[in-house]
Amino acid sequence: MMSSRYLIVGAITAVAGFLGPVAVAQDAGWVLPRTPWGDPDLQGVWTNETITPFERPAHQEDKTVLSEDEAAAIETGVAQRRIASDGTSPPGTVGGYNQVWLDSGTRFLSTRQTSLVVDPPNGRVPTRPSAEEKRDYNRARQGDSYEYMSVWDRCISRGVPGSIFPAGYNNAYRILQTPHHVAILYEMIHDARIIPLRSGGHVDEEIRLWMGDSRGRWEGDTLVVEVRNFTDKGWIASNSASRRIKGIPQTEDLLVVERFRRVSADTIEYEVTVEDPPIYTRPWKIAMPLTRDPGYDLYEYACHEGNRAVELILGGARASERAATETARDVP
């Protein structure tokens, strides 16, 4: 179920009055809150909707941060384009009613970084050509079988770390803590991820999971989570906001290391390093702030209720094949 967070009406006014994002800074006099058992308190609802691109454009690989004026100009342009396209759909797509159904953000991240990817320094994911070929192979065959579609389209999972990559809507995450576990409820697909703390090693390597097997530990005030034991059936990213990376496969060698550090009353610094040697030429990293939003309501994401996407995609492909066959028969 999509929840309405963004009202396009007045977007330009809001952006025009915005003085520009600033680097994350610790609040004056702020003291890191702690749980009754002494761990840093990360609990609450956090969001990360943004227009910051996943990767840096190839022609701007050396530009890591925008000025306030540059960010404000781009934000204004995005708002104007959304208003101009509201209620329309690109040719050949069913589209959406209007922007009220989306929540992809109106601003860059507060850091004004030019991409979510911060390492390699050029802001580009170091994919191997073979991984891109696999992505293209699956995309070209989505109408052939469900197995070529993303696991998000199939309402299974967005995986780790894909579940925290900003998308067009439902960019909220509720964090809960106990002395021995951290839980993250993702609004999209309502995945509930349980991260054991201070426990033994990972599960047996024969056990492979859609979201991997997470094990957390505290390094000072930073929660470090190592994730292994992934299935090779998932994708590293499944939403269109990830652009070129959407559809890149993962293997059982995938290793993900996440870091959560609360730096102010309303900000968690989130970093994730991804390593998968058959897919990438080197490890790569995303860094972004998560912003506390106590007024945000998480609604049920009833993915399969009324979802006929897989059925209709496959049915449409079969209809196209029949039409092509009939046309061929009519050709003298």
C-alpha angles and dihedrals in degrees: 000000000000115000121211112240104143126064111192092201108100094010094130091050091051093048094045090055092050114105094204135269122287133207116275108270131180114253114253109260092004116149121200107252117230135202119248088263093052106258121130108271111241096162124132141061115307130185137194108183108155146150090225105125120244092233130022115254110261092239091055101046093133096050108090102165134032124223118241090255093049092050093047092049093051092046091052091049092050091051091050093050091050092053091047092051097040112130094012132105130208113252112277096021133096091223124182135285095250145314093285088083092058135070107185093139133250101235144051118256112281089254090061088223113166096228140015088236108080100168128079087049091238090065093238127123108241098230123175117238089241090059091051090049090054090050092051092045091056094044092053091053104043089115092053100065142343089248090074093054125090119268087239091059086051092051094240106116144304089229130215125332091001092074091069098045109111114256138177094282144351094053096160134113130189115208121200128180140201127173090267106028144040117206127198120195110198114206092213110078087351092254111178110205121195117202115193117215129208091005135127128279130301123293119272112298089238088070111084122187136192092232096029126235112294127206120181135197137171118245101187104304095338122097108220117195123190116198124195139147096068124170116241091228097081136083126234089229131010106178129088093239088073088062111183093019095058106112097017104143128230131218134210087263091069113130121185125187118188130190125198118187124169109219102170142005091276105026138076117184107223124194130173129185118201124201125178111146097197089055106033133039091221140356117283135198140215122198128184141145121253112214124214115237111178091177095058115109117210111214129196113276099215095189100173098038105106091347108143096156097116093044093048095044091053092041091051091051091052090049090052090050092051091048091051091050092050091048091051090052091053093053108098 
